[in-house]
Amino acid sequence: MPGMIRRIVAASAVVCVFAGVVADVFAQSTADEIAKYRDALQDGNPAELWEARGEEMWKTPRGPKHVAFASCDLGQGAGVVKGAYAQLPRYFADAGRVMDLETRLVWCMVNQQGYTHADATKTVFGNGSAKRSDLEALAAYVTSRSQGVKMNVPLDEPHVHDMYALGEKMFYYRGGTHDFACATCHGDDGKRIRLQDLPNLTKVEGAQKAYTTWPAYRVSQGELRTFQWRLNDCFRQQRFPELVFGSDASIALTAYLAGRANGAEYRGPAIKR
């Protein structure tokens, strides 16, 4: 009888090992096929439609003051978009705070074009149908002009450095009903949600690969999504209170992840599932 038990235990161990190998192979195969799917769509990335709409809005006088974005300084000089996104978030003295792209666009809409803050942020995220977001289109246009430019967030600037440090603390902070942190999903290799591989953002290469592909067109939603949306959705999945659009908390997390992507070429807007 003991011999039979040993054989059963040994056989069970073999089955478990085999099942683990099969699962690893299946996961890798799925990841490979998803990568091929993205590559096949990239040449005809629908994000280009958002880019075109954003470019038109950037160049057209808008708002109560009938002013174009030619006077909007994203950090490289008034109206300059080439390479601007690769150095955001950054500190803007005229606003007295660190801003990411979307926050800066809202600032320009309010202070230069005459919109109220409520109007400028009325629709920050589109719904993939009739509800369209000007901010998503503007972000698509601006970010597309940094393709191939290496990320260079100015972490040596004191205000940005402080935001980076706060973002790092937030990344590892656990809370909410499920005691989650950003690091819960993005702190180890090999984690997945459904068929989606989760990047390990604690590694520089993981942060670089992830951050440099946002904004991105989400095939499953028929919408271009910005990094503010990405953070907002992560908070939702963690069962945290909703992340306030353009808040210091959102800027801090963005500064941390963007700063960790320094040195990598920006490749967005990309396409995702």
ChimeraX attribute file (.defattr): number of C-alpha atoms within 10 A of each C-alpha:
attribute: neighborCount
match mode: 1-to-1
recipient: residues
	/A:1	6
	/A:2	7
	/A:3	8
	/A:4	9
	/A:5	10
	/A:6	11
	/A:7	12
	/A:8	12
	/A:9	12
	/A:10	12
	/A:11	12
	/A:12	12
	/A:13	12
	/A:14	12
	/A:15	12
	/A:16	12
	/A:17	12
	/A:18	12
	/A:19	12
	/A:20	12
	/A:21	12
	/A:22	12
	/A:23	12
	/A:24	13
	/A:25	12
	/A:26	12
	/A:27	17
	/A:28	14
	/A:29	12
	/A:30	15
	/A:31	16
	/A:32	12
	/A:33	12
	/A:34	17
	/A:35	13
	/A:36	12
	/A:37	14
	/A:38	17
	/A:39	15
	/A:40	11
	/A:41	14
	/A:42	16
	/A:43	10
	/A:44	10
	/A:45	18
	/A:46	20
	/A:47	25
	/A:48	19
	/A:49	14
	/A:50	23
	/A:51	23
	/A:52	15
	/A:53	16
	/A:54	21
	/A:55	17
	/A:56	15
	/A:57	18
	/A:58	21
	/A:59	13
	/A:60	14
	/A:61	15
	/A:62	17
	/A:63	17
	/A:64	13
	/A:65	14
	/A:66	11
	/A:67	19
	/A:68	20
	/A:69	20
	/A:70	15
	/A:71	14
	/A:72	23
	/A:73	17
	/A:74	26
	/A:75	20
	/A:76	14
	/A:77	12
	/A:78	12
	/A:79	16
	/A:80	17
	/A:81	21
	/A:82	16
	/A:83	23
	/A:84	22
	/A:85	27
	/A:86	27
	/A:87	23
	/A:88	25
	/A:89	31
	/A:90	25
	/A:91	20
	/A:92	15
	/A:93	8
	/A:94	7
	/A:95	12
	/A:96	9
	/A:97	15
	/A:98	22
	/A:99	26
	/A:100	24
	/A:101	26
	/A:102	22
	/A:103	20
	/A:104	23
	/A:105	20
	/A:106	22
	/A:107	21
	/A:108	22
	/A:109	25
	/A:110	20
	/A:111	15
	/A:112	19
	/A:113	22
	/A:114	18
	/A:115	19
	/A:116	16
	/A:117	13
	/A:118	10
	/A:119	13
	/A:120	20
	/A:121	20
	/A:122	12
	/A:123	15
	/A:124	18
	/A:125	19
	/A:126	19
	/A:127	14
	/A:128	16
	/A:129	9
	/A:130	7
	/A:131	9
	/A:132	17
	/A:133	20
	/A:134	19
	/A:135	24
	/A:136	27
	/A:137	26
	/A:138	23
	/A:139	25
	/A:140	30
	/A:141	25
	/A:142	23
	/A:143	26
	/A:144	23
	/A:145	20
	/A:146	22
	/A:147	19
	/A:148	15
	/A:149	18
	/A:150	19
	/A:151	25
	/A:152	21
	/A:153	23
	/A:154	19
	/A:155	22
	/A:156	9
	/A:157	11
	/A:158	11
	/A:159	16
	/A:160	25
	/A:161	21
	/A:162	17
	/A:163	26
	/A:164	24
	/A:165	16
	/A:166	18
	/A:167	22
	/A:168	19
	/A:169	14
	/A:170	18
	/A:171	21
	/A:172	16
	/A:173	15
	/A:174	17
	/A:175	12
	/A:176	13
	/A:177	9
	/A:178	11
	/A:179	12
	/A:180	18
	/A:181	20
	/A:182	19
	/A:183	16
	/A:184	16
	/A:185	18
	/A:186	22
	/A:187	19
	/A:188	14
	/A:189	15
	/A:190	13
	/A:191	15
	/A:192	14
	/A:193	8
	/A:194	6
	/A:195	11
	/A:196	14
	/A:197	17
	/A:198	17
	/A:199	22
	/A:200	21
	/A:201	24
	/A:202	18
	/A:203	15
	/A:204	17
	/A:205	14
	/A:206	18
	/A:207	22
	/A:208	23
	/A:209	18
	/A:210	18
	/A:211	24
	/A:212	26
	/A:213	20
	/A:214	25
	/A:215	26
	/A:216	24
	/A:217	26
	/A:218	17
	/A:219	16
	/A:220	9
	/A:221	14
	/A:222	15
	/A:223	21
	/A:224	32
	/A:225	29
	/A:226	24
	/A:227	20
	/A:228	27
	/A:229	18
	/A:230	14
	/A:231	18
	/A:232	19
	/A:233	15
	/A:234	17
	/A:235	18
	/A:236	13
	/A:237	11
	/A:238	21
	/A:239	15
	/A:240	19
	/A:241	10
	/A:242	13
	/A:243	18
	/A:244	11
	/A:245	17
	/A:246	17
	/A:247	12
	/A:248	18
	/A:249	16
	/A:250	22
	/A:251	27
	/A:252	27
	/A:253	23
	/A:254	24
	/A:255	30
	/A:256	26
	/A:257	22
	/A:258	25
	/A:259	26
	/A:260	24
	/A:261	27
	/A:262	22
	/A:263	15
	/A:264	20
	/A:265	19
	/A:266	26
	/A:267	20
	/A:268	21
	/A:269	31
	/A:270	24
	/A:271	24
	/A:272	24
	/A:273	15
